[in-house]
């Protein structure tokens, strides 16, 4: 068995001792990411009973779990990811690549003309380690999420998306401002300090 590098040992140590990892295990969430959405929702009250939500990049499913619990039996949650996702009660899931048009058409068929109150998008590309490449891939996914939100959100609807701070951020925020009445920046406590991820929240689709 090979010796772990210092950085992977540090990650493992951080993961094992991570408060949110333990909390997720205890409370039945599939990933610590659930607490990012819960914290943003506590502040911004995005997900309420009866709301219709699309979760883009949903696997392993912790955001879908949170959304399904909060929308209740009167709401609906649609989810899409390139990776498989174990079923979540109350969530309608399609597996496929969001970048492919035929997959989007499948997802739109599932929506069946349902106007969405909220689109949530926690997608991240497979990281190559090259910051410029990873940044570009991340914004490409965010832009696809924004295009989807522009088409499928009802007037006044909201869009929450993860981005990585850096090149392209200002342009993307401007693009969101053209579609939403307000664009807010959120950095939940459950985001690791060393991570440059932030969430942009577009409120009130124009």
RABEL-V32702 format. One record per residue. N is the residue number from 1. OMEGA is omega in whole degrees, 0 to 359 (none if undefined). D_LAST is the distance of its C-alpha to the last C-alpha in whole Angstrom. Layout:
n:N omega:OMEGA d_last:D_LAST
n:N omega:OMEGA d_last:D_LAST
//
This chain:
n:1 omega:182 d_last:56
n:2 omega:177 d_last:55
n:3 omega:179 d_last:54
n:4 omega:176 d_last:51
n:5 omega:179 d_last:49
n:6 omega:184 d_last:49
n:7 omega:180 d_last:45
n:8 omega:175 d_last:45
n:9 omega:179 d_last:47
n:10 omega:179 d_last:45
n:11 omega:181 d_last:42
n:12 omega:179 d_last:44
n:13 omega:179 d_last:45
n:14 omega:182 d_last:42
n:15 omega:183 d_last:41
n:16 omega:183 d_last:44
n:17 omega:186 d_last:43
n:18 omega:180 d_last:40
n:19 omega:184 d_last:39
n:20 omega:176 d_last:36
n:21 omega:179 d_last:38
n:22 omega:181 d_last:40
n:23 omega:179 d_last:38
n:24 omega:179 d_last:36
n:25 omega:183 d_last:39
n:26 omega:187 d_last:40
n:27 omega:173 d_last:37
n:28 omega:174 d_last:37
n:29 omega:185 d_last:34
n:30 omega:180 d_last:34
n:31 omega:180 d_last:33
n:32 omega:180 d_last:33
n:33 omega:178 d_last:29
n:34 omega:186 d_last:28
n:35 omega:174 d_last:29
n:36 omega:180 d_last:26
n:37 omega:179 d_last:23
n:38 omega:181 d_last:25
n:39 omega:178 d_last:25
n:40 omega:181 d_last:22
n:41 omega:177 d_last:21
n:42 omega:183 d_last:24
n:43 omega:192 d_last:22
n:44 omega:175 d_last:18
n:45 omega:182 d_last:19
n:46 omega:189 d_last:17
n:47 omega:180 d_last:19
n:48 omega:177 d_last:21
n:49 omega:176 d_last:23
n:50 omega:182 d_last:22
n:51 omega:177 d_last:18
n:52 omega:190 d_last:18
n:53 omega:167 d_last:18
n:54 omega:180 d_last:18
n:55 omega:182 d_last:21
n:56 omega:185 d_last:21
n:57 omega:196 d_last:24
n:58 omega:185 d_last:26
n:59 omega:4 d_last:29
n:60 omega:172 d_last:32
n:61 omega:185 d_last:29
n:62 omega:177 d_last:29
n:63 omega:176 d_last:25
n:64 omega:177 d_last:26
n:65 omega:180 d_last:28
n:66 omega:183 d_last:26
n:67 omega:183 d_last:24
n:68 omega:180 d_last:26
n:69 omega:186 d_last:28
n:70 omega:181 d_last:25
n:71 omega:178 d_last:23
n:72 omega:185 d_last:27
n:73 omega:180 d_last:28
n:74 omega:182 d_last:25
n:75 omega:177 d_last:23
n:76 omega:176 d_last:23
n:77 omega:175 d_last:23
n:78 omega:183 d_last:22
n:79 omega:182 d_last:24
n:80 omega:174 d_last:25
n:81 omega:176 d_last:27
n:82 omega:180 d_last:30
n:83 omega:174 d_last:32
n:84 omega:178 d_last:34
n:85 omega:176 d_last:33
n:86 omega:183 d_last:35
n:87 omega:173 d_last:34
n:88 omega:181 d_last:32
n:89 omega:179 d_last:32
n:90 omega:182 d_last:29
n:91 omega:176 d_last:27
n:92 omega:191 d_last:27
n:93 omega:170 d_last:28
n:94 omega:175 d_last:28
n:95 omega:178 d_last:30
n:96 omega:182 d_last:29
n:97 omega:182 d_last:28
n:98 omega:182 d_last:24
n:99 omega:184 d_last:25
n:100 omega:186 d_last:27
n:101 omega:182 d_last:25
n:102 omega:177 d_last:27
n:103 omega:177 d_last:26
n:104 omega:179 d_last:23
n:105 omega:176 d_last:24
n:106 omega:182 d_last:26
n:107 omega:179 d_last:23
n:108 omega:177 d_last:21
n:109 omega:177 d_last:24
n:110 omega:179 d_last:25
n:111 omega:177 d_last:21
n:112 omega:176 d_last:22
n:113 omega:181 d_last:19
n:114 omega:177 d_last:18
n:115 omega:184 d_last:14
n:116 omega:173 d_last:14
n:117 omega:188 d_last:13
n:118 omega:170 d_last:14
n:119 omega:177 d_last:15
n:120 omega:190 d_last:17
n:121 omega:182 d_last:19
n:122 omega:184 d_last:23
n:123 omega:171 d_last:24
n:124 omega:179 d_last:26
n:125 omega:169 d_last:29
n:126 omega:187 d_last:32
n:127 omega:181 d_last:33
n:128 omega:185 d_last:36
n:129 omega:176 d_last:37
n:130 omega:187 d_last:36
n:131 omega:183 d_last:33
n:132 omega:179 d_last:32
n:133 omega:182 d_last:32
n:134 omega:178 d_last:30
n:135 omega:181 d_last:28
n:136 omega:180 d_last:27
n:137 omega:180 d_last:27
n:138 omega:181 d_last:25
n:139 omega:176 d_last:22
n:140 omega:178 d_last:22
n:141 omega:179 d_last:22
n:142 omega:179 d_last:19
n:143 omega:176 d_last:17
n:144 omega:177 d_last:18
n:145 omega:179 d_last:16
n:146 omega:179 d_last:13
n:147 omega:178 d_last:14
n:148 omega:180 d_last:14
n:149 omega:180 d_last:11
n:150 omega:182 d_last:9
n:151 omega:194 d_last:11
n:152 omega:177 d_last:12
n:153 omega:174 d_last:10
n:154 omega:177 d_last:9
n:155 omega:182 d_last:6
n:156 omega:181 d_last:6
n:157 omega:186 d_last:8
n:158 omega:182 d_last:10
n:159 omega:179 d_last:12
n:160 omega:186 d_last:15
n:161 omega:175 d_last:17
n:162 omega:170 d_last:21
n:163 omega:175 d_last:22
n:164 omega:184 d_last:25
n:165 omega:178 d_last:25
n:166 omega:183 d_last:27
n:167 omega:179 d_last:26
n:168 omega:184 d_last:23
n:169 omega:183 d_last:21
n:170 omega:181 d_last:20
n:171 omega:181 d_last:19
n:172 omega:178 d_last:17
n:173 omega:178 d_last:15
n:174 omega:179 d_last:14
n:175 omega:178 d_last:13
n:176 omega:181 d_last:10
n:177 omega:179 d_last:10
n:178 omega:182 d_last:8
n:179 omega:186 d_last:6
n:180 omega:181 d_last:5
n:181 omega:186 d_last:6
n:182 omega:174 d_last:10
n:183 omega:184 d_last:12
n:184 omega:177 d_last:15
n:185 omega:178 d_last:19
n:186 omega:175 d_last:21
n:187 omega:184 d_last:24
n:188 omega:180 d_last:26
n:189 omega:181 d_last:30
n:190 omega:171 d_last:30
n:191 omega:181 d_last:29
n:192 omega:184 d_last:33
n:193 omega:185 d_last:33
n:194 omega:181 d_last:35
n:195 omega:178 d_last:31
n:196 omega:178 d_last:29
n:197 omega:170 d_last:26
n:198 omega:177 d_last:23
n:199 omega:174 d_last:20
n:200 omega:181 d_last:16
n:201 omega:174 d_last:14
n:202 omega:182 d_last:10
n:203 omega:174 d_last:9
n:204 omega:178 d_last:6
n:205 omega:183 d_last:4
n:206 omega:none d_last:0
//
